[in-house]
Structures are given as C-alpha cells and as structure tokens.
C-alpha cells in the first residue's frame, strides 16, 4: 500500500476502529469484573483503567502501521476480546436455560462453576478458530458443460494462500500433499498468493516447497489485491520461479480441449475486460475463467463462460462476518449458477491478516468439469 493510500484508509476508518476498541474494552471490563469481582473502589478503578489503557495501546500501535504487521497485532488482540464476548454470551445462555429447566436460583458454588465453564468455552473458541485456520479440508464440485468435451477435467482450486509470517512452508507442504492426493489434472491459484510482499517467502526459502506443487496439465495463477501492493513484479517473478505460470490477462488451452483464461485483479487499472479476453479463445470449447474476486458476476454471466473460479472473500472468515457479508456480495462463498455460468468462490487456503477462522475453514476445492 502506498503512503497516500495508507493515509486515506486511515482517515476513513480511524474513528470506526477507535469506537470498536472502546466497545471491546467496555465489554472486556464487564467480563473480567464478573471473574475478579473487585470489592474496593481502588481495585475497581484500577481494573477499568488497565483494560482501557491496554486496549488503546494496541490501537495506537496498530494504527502506527495501518493494515501492516503492527495493525494485524491489534486485530488479533481485538478478535481475542471479541471471543471473550462470545464465550460470555454462550455461558450466560447456558445458565439461563439451566435455571429455567431446574426452576431454581443458582448457589454460590454453581456461579463459581459457571465462571470456570466460561473460561473453558473461551479457550475452546480460540482453539477451534486456530484449528480451522491450519487444518484444511477438501471440498468437491461437479460442473456440467453443454460444450464438447472428450473426458472430464479435474481442477484443484486454491485461493488466498497469503504466504508470509503466519503461513509458510509447513502449510505449503500440506497443500502439496492434498493436491497430490486429489490427482487433479490442473491446479489454479486464485490470487493473494503472498501476504503483501516476498520478504518472508524469500527469507524462509518457500520457493523450494512451492515448486513441488505439480499437476499433469500444469499449475497456473493470477494475482490478487494483496499481490498488488507494490510488490507485484517481485511476486510474479517469485511465483514463476516456482514453476507456476502467471496468467496476467492471458489464456491457455488445456489438453487441446478446455480454455483457461486468467485475469489480473481489480487493482490493475490496465486489465482487460472479460469480453476482450474472450477474443483470445474459441468459445465453442469449454471456458474456465480465473480471477481473484467475484466482483463481476453480471459481466461474466453474460458471456459464454462455463466456470468462474475466484476467492478473495475468505467466506467472511470469522463469525458474524460469515453471515453479514452475504448481504453485501452477490456471492460470498460457495457455488452458484447464473445464466448458465457456474460461479465458485473459495474461502481460501490461508488466513490473511489474522490466524483465526470461526464459521469457515481452510480449504481447497476439487472441481470436475464434465460433458452433459
């Protein structure tokens, strides 16, 4: 991100993060109050002061490097506070249900047990969120085309790996194993291959691991928004150095049977329209369109494209965004057919800014394109 864009984003969102921080601090104070139960005014004031000082210290630290490494530390801290609220709500709900069933007030011992239960639930939520981030699953989809196709084509869709400090060689090795087990004919990477830069990619020699990603018909990639923050040339070269073909507004004919069209991210102001890209191909053959974002569904669905593959959304990544984003995007996650075109949006293999997933899980998709 350029300094100008960084300042603009900071100006537009600063007050939102300030308000969010104060609300989380207030909620955290209430939850800790119920556990510690300070009985003196000085202790009460100390608790409130400490929570607000620590919360705002993380805020100032994060905003000093907006949407970079420091800001992500702030996000992690804030999300952990949010998980405390989830745990408190779940615990309170269980207490209310139990009280209604038993039809009696809880004794002091039961209230103490509830506190321990709340802590266990909190640790469970955090553990689940980390597990979902680093334990990928394989999902499958079959797409039927009316166009001539001698035999089915199997595609492994991988999006949003965000290779960097929090996601590296161990996860790449896991990805290679999953793809090898799937016996996919071709592998496609739908952008956000790296987390903004090539610094950690180079530092930890991820190339030697990523280069093991193979398929009979090749491995292809497009760049995403996190690949276009000033390091796009270096990221493209690094990806090519791992034996992966970057389709920068280009197309390739797979097995002389299926066209794979790759388009650069929305941030690339020079990128071609989908219609311009289709002039490179024979529309009588099946067409797979690969790009990072599912932002142009109307444009794509009006063209003779059989399958559109993308990522970017992370499926919301963390509840309640997993639900809220459904109201703002034409397709936040999963598959949907529009005017004969099958759209598939993956929640991603990587984790993005924070190492948590709640309501989503790290994944790859195995898509089988077959004739009618």
Secondary structure as UniProt FT lines:
FT   HELIX           3..36
FT   HELIX           41..63
FT   TURN            64..67
FT   HELIX           69..102
FT   HELIX           108..134
FT   STRAND          137..145
FT   STRAND          153..158
FT   HELIX           169..182
FT   STRAND          186..190
FT   HELIX           199..203
FT   TURN            204..206
FT   HELIX           207..210
FT   TURN            211..212
FT   TURN            216..217
FT   STRAND          219..222
FT   HELIX           225..227
FT   HELIX           232..241
FT   TURN            242..243
FT   STRAND          245..246
FT   STRAND          250..254
FT   TURN            255..257
FT   STRAND          258..262
FT   TURN            266..267
FT   TURN            269..270
FT   HELIX           274..278
FT   TURN            279..280
FT   TURN            283..284
FT   STRAND          286..290
FT   HELIX           297..301
FT   STRAND          307..310
FT   HELIX           314..316
FT   TURN            319..320
FT   HELIX           321..324
FT   HELIX           325..327
FT   STRAND          334..338
FT   TURN            339..340
FT   STRAND          341..345
FT   TURN            352..353
FT   STRAND          358..359
FT   STRAND          363..371
//
